[in-house]
Amino acid sequence: MDTVEDQDIGGATPACGEAEARPMLAKVLRTVGSVLPVSDNRTGACNNCGACCNLPSRCVFLVTEDSGKSYCSVYRFRPPSCRKFPRTERQLLPVREVCGFSFTDG
């Protein structure tokens, strides 16, 4: 069974057709899904790539240093959706090439 944020939201864009509606809906679904637990087979750690902070649009709290490393300017107070990302293997798909997290088979 798909979780809330794993469901396809392709048809959920409001009829008004506003381009900014889809990213906001994706953020809302990720926030709602953050009450669910992290998958037991997640391994790794954050490598400060900042890729997840650009899903589906750049987070206003993301700071990128000259070195290319990124960090959260509100890290101690970041929301659960950020603390738990990626909760599922499906959430990892768009950033799997750069993210420090991975999922084992099992």
Steps between C-alpha positions, in 0.01 A plus 500: 500500500638841405539756773362850463813655349574194284175533306509648152383859518492551125125547487477693825597840359214746541292580194630857498820363342737711708857375457585559866215279626682170435815577704288624789284188489812281502630687808165457674492125425859460627408685819189287559702184439765605752289363786573151365814309605825479303553170318704249704734431209626859460875534545754779472504859614451849366799612291386864476434484126181708537320301230203416722465868592428573134204260481270604350631856530791660684446536875535854629716373789760329278839669500768394250863574579763592241636145535170363369395347832154592621352534842169587660494835675229370737647149543424468874139597433443340159160339441442123521476467122861620477622293796361182349589549134520259327242296689452253218702374207257670265575840658869441434458445125539863382819553705651151522807592295617761752327419831694335783206275587412171335271205559604137536301212358279351756 
